[in-house]
């Protein structure tokens, strides 16, 4: 008897689809879900890579040329300094000093202005809509402006950048010339008025100088200083004269003689003949003294000695009169005896009198000069005051006129007052690689999207154990 087994497979019941099953998913080892996930993966990858591939294959190549501008501009100004008056100045502040207006922003708007783009497009023989819009970026905290211009080829992009910079520079130059013209016209009337004021004040000063002979306030101040110096010198000389006079008086009292007689005495005793007579007279005086001591006053020897002494004295007086030219009365006052140690005092008396006489003459001359200088200073007081007022008016008028001229000249020579200097730091570059389409960026984006898709599908496959773990309640202790 043979037993036959029936191996017919029993069909598995279909799994019922419910919200809980969709939410929680199936078991991790349930491979029945794999076809759905494979289909979703293929559709997702296709949705990612088909547009990217089409973009890379169909998008036209675009090249971007880059250039850089820099603004190193500063303010312009003119200043006139007046000694002891003050300062008259005219200045144009740096465009960077005003926080409400930025020259870089101004130039950014100007680079994108329609007339600039029209001029640039016309220079490369293109329509305005085909030329494109530049991309302009400002670098914070600097004076740099970055410009990007897109073209169909590297040369086209570079040529568009060059055309844009040329049109921009031409427009900035035109704006500067227009500003200079407007400033020049508005300032001419004021300059003419200032010039007339300066000329009128100058004429009044010249007329006063001719009338008074006073050329400047410095001259008057010098006259005042000179008069004061003369008065100080006069006071000092008068003090010295008083001191010298006291010295002469003291010597005259000590020697009981006058400076004139002292000088004559010194002159006489310097004469050899007079010195011999004095020596002889000294001998006769000594002999007369001896005879008087031995004999009576009427003794012949005494009378002979006295007679010899008188004769010698007469000879000495005659010699003195011949040498000095003094009168008999003055000669009688001379001390004809040997001066001995008195010679030094007599010399000091003569020298002191000579110094006193010189000082007296100098004091008289200086007093006359000081009086004249003081009189001139007093006569020029009104003229000096008027001249000072006129010179102050002239200095102020000249300062204002010079300031106006400086402003006028500055506006003609400094072109960067309102529109600061702008320089090309980097010329428009010749790009090597296209800027669009960006293949590497597109592939990287597609790769990132694919990775995120795979991560999402993996999380979907594994969601049931994750959800069960999150929904599991902790056991009660």
FIGU-643104 format. One record per residue (C-alpha): y negated, x negated, z negated. Coordinates in nm, 3 decimals. Layout:
       y       x       z
       Y       X       Z
...
This chain:
       y       x       z
   0.000   0.000   0.000
  -0.325  -0.152   0.113
  -0.649  -0.086  -0.067
  -0.958  -0.085   0.151
  -1.301  -0.128  -0.012
  -1.604   0.054   0.128
  -1.895  -0.195   0.154
  -2.150   0.041   0.312
  -2.496  -0.053   0.158
  -2.666   0.210  -0.041
  -3.024   0.263   0.090
  -3.298   0.176  -0.160
  -3.532   0.455  -0.245
  -3.886   0.427  -0.117
  -4.145   0.318  -0.370
  -4.397   0.580  -0.444
  -4.758   0.481  -0.378
  -4.989   0.561  -0.665
  -5.331   0.462  -0.791
  -5.176   0.264  -1.075
  -4.960   0.071  -0.825
  -5.260  -0.004  -0.603
  -5.459  -0.114  -0.907
  -5.187  -0.319  -1.080
  -4.995  -0.445  -0.777
  -4.630  -0.524  -0.752
  -4.409  -0.781  -0.909
  -4.481  -1.143  -0.832
  -4.133  -1.192  -0.679
  -4.159  -0.876  -0.472
  -4.153  -1.019  -0.119
  -4.190  -0.676   0.026
  -4.566  -0.717  -0.011
  -4.574  -1.033   0.196
  -4.620  -0.868   0.541
  -4.930  -0.684   0.422
  -5.081  -1.000   0.276
  -4.997  -1.198   0.590
  -5.167  -0.936   0.805
  -5.476  -0.933   0.584
  -5.485  -1.316   0.593
  -5.473  -1.324   0.973
  -5.736  -1.056   1.006
  -5.966  -1.231   0.754
  -5.931  -1.569   0.921
  -5.996  -1.410   1.257
  -6.304  -1.234   1.121
  -6.430  -1.573   0.997
  -6.346  -1.811   1.279
  -6.393  -1.594   1.586
  -6.773  -1.559   1.536
  -6.804  -1.925   1.436
  -6.611  -2.037   1.744
  -6.817  -1.812   1.968
  -7.138  -1.946   1.815
  -7.032  -2.306   1.866
  -6.921  -2.245   2.226
  -7.197  -2.016   2.350
  -7.511  -2.114   2.153
  -7.749  -2.337   2.358
  -7.828  -2.684   2.229
  -8.165  -2.717   2.054
  -8.326  -3.045   1.945
  -8.592  -3.089   1.675
  -8.858  -3.359   1.685
  -9.023  -3.453   1.355
  -9.370  -3.597   1.288
  -9.579  -3.667   0.977
  -9.952  -3.648   0.914
 -10.136  -3.799   0.615
 -10.481  -3.713   0.478
 -10.638  -4.018   0.305
 -10.990  -3.871   0.324
 -11.254  -3.893   0.049
 -11.605  -3.757  -0.004
 -11.925  -3.898   0.148
 -12.260  -3.942  -0.023
 -12.604  -4.100  -0.021
 -12.793  -4.209  -0.330
 -13.141  -4.352  -0.397
 -13.214  -4.510  -0.736
 -13.572  -4.526  -0.861
 -13.668  -4.775  -1.129
 -13.796  -4.593  -1.440
 -13.806  -4.268  -1.243
 -13.448  -4.158  -1.211
 -13.207  -4.098  -0.930
 -13.224  -3.885  -0.618
 -12.890  -3.843  -0.456
 -12.705  -3.640  -0.201
 -12.329  -3.636  -0.191
 -12.043  -3.448  -0.037
 -11.757  -3.416  -0.281
 -11.408  -3.511  -0.187
 -11.224  -3.216  -0.029
 -10.952  -3.268  -0.288
 -11.198  -3.210  -0.575
 -11.208  -2.835  -0.516
 -10.892  -2.675  -0.651
 -10.957  -2.350  -0.465
 -10.955  -2.512  -0.119
 -10.687  -2.756  -0.007
 -10.741  -2.953   0.316
 -10.367  -2.978   0.366
 -10.338  -2.598   0.360
 -10.637  -2.575   0.595
 -10.472  -2.811   0.841
 -10.141  -2.627   0.801
 -10.308  -2.304   0.911
 -10.492  -2.484   1.190
 -10.167  -2.635   1.325
 -10.024  -2.285   1.355
 -10.340  -2.128   1.500
 -10.306  -1.946   1.829
 -10.567  -2.150   2.016
 -10.392  -2.475   1.915
 -10.055  -2.348   2.036
 -10.213  -2.216   2.358
 -10.374  -2.554   2.429
 -10.051  -2.740   2.350
  -9.841  -2.509   2.570
 -10.092  -2.542   2.854
 -10.080  -2.923   2.833
  -9.701  -2.923   2.893
  -9.726  -2.642   3.154
  -9.540  -2.383   2.954
  -9.601  -2.023   2.858
  -9.713  -1.960   2.505
  -9.398  -1.758   2.419
  -9.172  -2.038   2.554
  -9.348  -2.314   2.361
  -9.233  -2.189   2.023
  -9.373  -2.207   1.675
  -9.390  -2.534   1.480
  -9.236  -2.558   1.137
  -9.492  -2.705   0.899
  -9.410  -2.820   0.547
  -9.647  -2.959   0.283
  -9.521  -3.228   0.048
  -9.625  -3.141  -0.308
  -9.869  -3.371  -0.492
  -9.936  -3.572  -0.174
 -10.151  -3.553   0.136
  -9.848  -3.545   0.367
  -9.780  -3.276   0.628
  -9.439  -3.261   0.794
  -9.419  -3.104   1.140
  -9.100  -3.002   1.320
  -9.100  -2.893   1.685
  -8.791  -2.760   1.863
  -8.708  -2.813   2.233
  -8.430  -2.778   2.483
  -8.374  -3.154   2.504
  -8.473  -3.459   2.300
  -8.754  -3.544   2.542
  -8.872  -3.183   2.554
  -8.890  -3.162   2.174
  -9.082  -3.491   2.155
  -9.326  -3.385   2.429
  -9.395  -3.054   2.254
  -9.466  -3.241   1.927
  -9.704  -3.479   2.104
  -9.881  -3.190   2.276
  -9.922  -3.008   1.945
 -10.075  -3.316   1.775
 -10.308  -3.381   2.070
 -10.432  -3.021   2.068
 -10.474  -3.032   1.689
 -10.679  -3.356   1.697
 -10.898  -3.224   1.977
 -10.971  -2.906   1.784
 -11.051  -3.095   1.461
 -11.292  -3.321   1.652
 -11.461  -3.017   1.803
 -11.502  -2.858   1.460
 -11.654  -3.179   1.322
 -11.903  -3.208   1.608
 -12.005  -2.848   1.565
 -12.066  -2.900   1.192
 -12.272  -3.214   1.256
 -12.489  -3.033   1.509
 -12.557  -2.743   1.274
 -12.643  -2.974   0.983
 -12.871  -3.191   1.198
 -13.072  -2.897   1.327
 -13.113  -2.739   0.983
 -13.234  -3.066   0.825
 -13.503  -3.170   1.075
 -13.775  -2.937   0.944
 -13.723  -3.051   0.586
 -13.733  -3.418   0.690
 -14.064  -3.365   0.872
 -14.218  -3.202   0.564
 -14.096  -3.479   0.336
 -14.236  -3.744   0.573
 -14.582  -3.582   0.570
 -14.581  -3.572   0.189
 -14.493  -3.941   0.167
 -14.766  -4.038   0.415
 -15.033  -3.832   0.233
 -14.948  -3.985  -0.106
 -14.942  -4.334   0.043
 -15.293  -4.283   0.190
 -15.429  -4.175  -0.148
 -15.279  -4.481  -0.314
 -15.432  -4.713  -0.053
 -15.776  -4.558  -0.096
 -15.757  -4.602  -0.475
 -15.647  -4.964  -0.438
 -15.940  -5.043  -0.210
 -16.185  -4.873  -0.445
 -16.067  -5.030  -0.770
 -15.906  -5.355  -0.660
 -15.598  -5.264  -0.865
 -15.286  -5.305  -0.654
 -15.017  -5.185  -0.893
 -14.940  -5.082  -1.248
 -14.762  -5.412  -1.294
 -15.089  -5.587  -1.219
 -15.270  -5.376  -1.480
 -14.995  -5.439  -1.734
 -15.028  -5.810  -1.660
 -15.404  -5.788  -1.721
 -15.347  -5.612  -2.053
 -15.088  -5.868  -2.154
 -15.317  -6.153  -2.050
 -15.607  -6.009  -2.253
 -15.384  -5.970  -2.557
 -15.254  -6.325  -2.516
 -15.612  -6.457  -2.492
 -15.705  -6.276  -2.813
 -15.400  -6.418  -2.990
 -15.477  -6.767  -2.863
 -15.841  -6.727  -2.971
 -15.736  -6.628  -3.322
 -15.501  -6.924  -3.342
 -15.772  -7.164  -3.219
 -16.025  -7.024  -3.463
 -15.781  -7.086  -3.746
 -15.728  -7.443  -3.630
 -16.105  -7.490  -3.595
 -16.161  -7.369  -3.951
 -15.896  -7.609  -4.078
 -16.046  -7.900  -3.886
 -16.398  -7.815  -4.009
 -16.278  -7.818  -4.370
 -16.121  -8.160  -4.314
 -16.448  -8.295  -4.170
 -16.647  -8.152  -4.462
 -16.411  -8.313  -4.712
 -16.437  -8.655  -4.544
 -16.817  -8.629  -4.521
 -16.835  -8.551  -4.890
 -16.600  -8.836  -4.982
 -16.778  -9.096  -4.767
 -17.130  -8.956  -4.820
 -17.205  -8.992  -4.452
 -17.201  -8.799  -4.131
 -16.956  -8.835  -3.843
 -17.241  -8.972  -3.627
 -17.324  -9.243  -3.881
 -16.956  -9.319  -3.934
 -16.912  -9.370  -3.561
 -17.217  -9.594  -3.550
 -17.087  -9.794  -3.847
 -16.754  -9.852  -3.680
 -16.928  -9.954  -3.356
 -17.151 -10.203  -3.537
 -16.874 -10.368  -3.733
 -16.677 -10.405  -3.411
 -16.961 -10.627  -3.273
 -16.903 -10.999  -3.342
 -17.272 -11.089  -3.364
 -17.337 -10.809  -3.610
 -17.033 -10.919  -3.806
 -17.178 -11.273  -3.827
 -17.510 -11.136  -3.945
 -17.333 -10.927  -4.210
 -17.137 -11.233  -4.322
 -17.460 -11.434  -4.346
 -17.626 -11.148  -4.533
 -17.333 -11.144  -4.775
 -17.383 -11.516  -4.844
 -17.758 -11.470  -4.906
 -17.683 -11.174  -5.132
 -17.438 -11.384  -5.331
 -17.686 -11.672  -5.357
 -17.965 -11.437  -5.465
 -17.735 -11.297  -5.733
 -17.655 -11.648  -5.864
 -18.019 -11.755  -5.865
 -18.122 -11.439  -6.043
 -17.864 -11.512  -6.309
 -17.994 -11.864  -6.364
 -18.369 -11.826  -6.323
 -18.628 -11.562  -6.363
 -18.723 -11.312  -6.100
 -19.029 -11.510  -5.987
 -18.861 -11.845  -5.973
 -18.906 -12.007  -5.633
 -18.531 -12.030  -5.575
 -18.492 -11.664  -5.653
 -18.778 -11.567  -5.427
 -18.649 -11.791  -5.149
 -18.300 -11.638  -5.175
 -18.447 -11.287  -5.178
 -18.663 -11.367  -4.873
 -18.359 -11.504  -4.685
 -18.165 -11.189  -4.773
 -18.446 -10.962  -4.651
 -18.477 -11.158  -4.330
 -18.105 -11.127  -4.267
 -18.120 -10.754  -4.345
 -18.400 -10.706  -4.092
 -18.196 -10.890  -3.831
 -17.897 -10.667  -3.908
 -18.109 -10.350  -3.874
 -18.257 -10.475  -3.549
 -17.909 -10.547  -3.413
 -17.792 -10.206  -3.528
 -18.085 -10.036  -3.356
 -18.008 -10.221  -3.038
 -17.638 -10.132  -3.043
 -17.654  -9.767  -3.157
 -17.997  -9.647  -3.047
 -18.049  -9.479  -3.385
 -18.387  -9.429  -3.543
 -18.511  -9.643  -3.829
 -18.448  -9.357  -4.073
 -18.088  -9.319  -3.955
 -18.034  -9.695  -3.962
 -18.163  -9.703  -4.315
 -17.888  -9.458  -4.406
 -17.621  -9.691  -4.263
 -17.408  -9.893  -4.498
 -17.449 -10.237  -4.344
 -17.222 -10.408  -4.590
 -16.864 -10.495  -4.501
 -16.670 -10.171  -4.469
 -16.338 -10.318  -4.585
 -16.087 -10.045  -4.670
 -16.335  -9.771  -4.578
 -16.271  -9.838  -4.210
 -15.965  -9.607  -4.209
 -16.153  -9.320  -4.369
 -16.445  -9.364  -4.131
 -16.202  -9.357  -3.836
 -16.041  -9.039  -3.969
 -16.384  -8.881  -4.005
 -16.477  -8.970  -3.648
 -16.142  -8.844  -3.514
 -16.160  -8.525  -3.717
 -16.510  -8.455  -3.588
 -16.400  -8.520  -3.230
 -16.108  -8.276  -3.271
 -16.338  -8.021  -3.432
 -16.591  -8.048  -3.149
 -16.313  -8.013  -2.887
 -16.171  -7.711  -3.064
 -16.515  -7.554  -3.094
 -16.570  -7.595  -2.719
 -16.226  -7.453  -2.646
 -16.288  -7.158  -2.878
 -16.618  -7.082  -2.704
 -16.455  -7.098  -2.360
 -16.157  -6.888  -2.472
 -16.383  -6.631  -2.636
 -16.574  -6.591  -2.310
 -16.252  -6.549  -2.112
 -16.109  -6.298  -2.362
 -16.429  -6.095  -2.353
 -16.424  -6.085  -1.973
 -16.052  -5.990  -1.963
 -16.104  -5.714  -2.220
 -16.395  -5.576  -2.022
 -16.188  -5.573  -1.700
 -15.901  -5.394  -1.875
 -16.137  -5.127  -2.008
 -16.296  -5.079  -1.665
 -15.954  -5.023  -1.501
 -15.811  -4.775  -1.753
 -15.893  -4.464  -1.548
 -15.790  -4.628  -1.220
 -15.460  -4.741  -1.373
 -15.381  -4.393  -1.502
 -15.457  -4.238  -1.164
 -15.260  -4.505  -0.980
 -14.960  -4.453  -1.207
 -14.960  -4.079  -1.136
 -14.989  -4.139  -0.763
 -14.715  -4.399  -0.760
 -14.486  -4.165  -0.953
 -14.556  -3.888  -0.703
 -14.498  -4.134  -0.420
 -14.171  -4.256  -0.569
 -14.042  -3.902  -0.610
 -14.153  -3.804  -0.259
 -13.999  -4.118  -0.114
 -13.676  -4.057  -0.303
 -13.652  -3.703  -0.172
 -13.733  -3.821   0.179
 -13.481  -4.105   0.159
 -13.219  -3.866   0.027
 -13.284  -3.625   0.313
 -13.262  -3.907   0.564
 -12.943  -4.032   0.400
 -12.791  -3.686   0.422
 -12.894  -3.660   0.784
 -12.755  -4.003   0.870
 -12.437  -3.936   0.676
 -12.369  -3.616   0.864
 -12.408  -3.804   1.191
 -12.199  -4.106   1.098
 -11.939  -3.968   0.858
 -11.729  -3.720   1.050
 -11.500  -3.642   0.760
 -11.726  -3.450   0.520
 -11.573  -3.104   0.558
 -11.273  -3.197   0.769
 -11.120  -3.507   0.606
 -10.960  -3.788   0.796
 -10.609  -3.713   0.918
 -10.380  -3.981   1.057
 -10.044  -3.972   1.229
  -9.808  -4.138   0.984
  -9.500  -4.081   1.201
  -9.514  -4.011   1.573
  -9.296  -3.728   1.707
  -8.943  -3.861   1.700
  -8.687  -3.857   1.978
  -8.390  -3.669   1.822
  -8.042  -3.803   1.881
  -7.830  -3.514   1.760
  -7.899  -3.146   1.828
  -8.040  -2.945   1.541
  -7.879  -2.625   1.668
  -7.598  -2.527   1.672
  -7.506  -2.711   1.357
  -7.136  -2.771   1.415
  -7.062  -2.945   1.089
  -7.241  -2.679   0.889
  -7.064  -2.399   1.077
  -6.719  -2.559   1.031
  -6.794  -2.623   0.665
  -6.904  -2.263   0.617
  -6.588  -2.137   0.794
  -6.371  -2.363   0.582
  -6.541  -2.246   0.261
  -6.500  -1.881   0.366
  -6.132  -1.939   0.444
  -6.075  -2.098   0.106
  -6.247  -1.811  -0.071
  -6.032  -1.564   0.131
  -5.713  -1.742   0.028
  -5.823  -1.752  -0.335
  -5.893  -1.378  -0.323
  -5.555  -1.299  -0.171
  -5.379  -1.517  -0.427
  -5.560  -1.339  -0.708
  -5.454  -1.008  -0.552
  -5.086  -1.121  -0.537
  -5.098  -1.233  -0.900
  -5.302  -0.944  -1.037
  -5.018  -0.749  -1.209
  -4.923  -1.011  -1.472
  -5.288  -1.087  -1.525
  -5.376  -0.720  -1.577
  -5.072  -0.664  -1.801
  -5.175  -0.958  -2.014
  -5.530  -0.822  -2.046
  -5.408  -0.468  -2.129
  -5.144  -0.573  -2.382
  -5.226  -0.443  -2.731
  -5.193  -0.676  -3.025
  -4.911  -0.580  -3.258
  -4.995  -0.421  -3.593
  -4.928  -0.654  -3.883
